[in-house]
């Protein structure tokens, strides 16, 4: 390619300038593995969330079937709710209490250890101390429940 020189108007050869292509950065294998692992982790998280949602939906369905088949049997409903809650939460055991306006009354137990079982059976009503968390919660419970 030719062009005019600035110095005297004579033609001068101009170097063929090509714009260099940007170098493609190829990530190291460790980077590639990390991003692939990240995708695998994302997929696994979605699978776990789906499985948890299905488990909760199954538990809800079980409780609703029980309520519709025997609406007067609260004990069976409480036991089913507690059994499902223990399973979903991967807990060892569970206890469900009802608030009667003054005290918590044991409504249901599931897989409760023997020592806890003996203690809870002897004191089925639990009156919260005023300065405890449940005691401070009591006035709020009363007002929300209209008691």
Buried (B, 14 or more C-beta within 10 A) or exposed (E): EEEEEEEEEEEEEEEEEEEEEEEEEEEEEEEEEEEEEEEEEEEEEEEEEEEEEEEEEEBEEBBEEBBEEEEEEEEBBBBBBBBBBBBEEEEEEBBBBEBEEEBBEBBBBBEBEEEEBEEBEEEEEEEBEEEEEBEEEBEEBEEEEEE
